[in-house]
Amino acid sequence: MIELSMRRWAVLAVVASLLWAGACSRKQKPDATKGESSDAFEEQGSASLSPIVHVADPKTAGQLLSGWYAVEQGSWRWTAKQFVVDLRTPGPDKPAQLQLKFTLPDVLISRLGSITLAATVNGVPLPAETFGKAGDQVYSRALPGAINGNVARVVFQVDKTLPPNDIDRRELGVVVSSVGLE
């Protein structure tokens, strides 16, 4: 009887180790709120990047690198104070216009007043803009000169956020629907 019990434990140990090995070798989907990116996504290179990211589209979710929260109501995401996205560039010697389409909810404006949004593209700062009214907004900037490379890493930052509270533990910046190079 003890021998049978030992065999069961041995079989369970083998099964558990096989399951563990299989789980460890599986690629996990990146968590965009933590700035993680998938190896498979990076291996595909810039050709797989989209120049425009609709933030609720799972096909382009890997381009949202950090500072993005989960999709809400199937169409938008809250951001943190700083949020980062990779976009495919239009190519050398082609002008590009960066556009961030977002909303400033009434609660944000009533509690914080105006919000200033700034951006850098591949480390080059773009002019900031201050938004003082609730509602739909567009931050649009022509990119200076040609962009080096096939990827534009865009880092956005707002000057103020709603702090975490007992109901929502997130730092809330703005509500984004899309970002892209046009």
ABEGO torsion letter per residue (X at the ends): XAAAAAAAAAAAAAAAAAAAAAAAABBBBBBAAAGBBBAAAAAAEAAABBABBBAABAAAAAABABGBBBBBGGABBBBBABBBBBBBBAEBGBBBBBBBBBBBBAAAAAAAEBBBBBBBBGGBBBBBBBBABBEBBBBBBBBBEBBBEABBBBBBBBABBBBBBAABABBBBBBBABBBBX
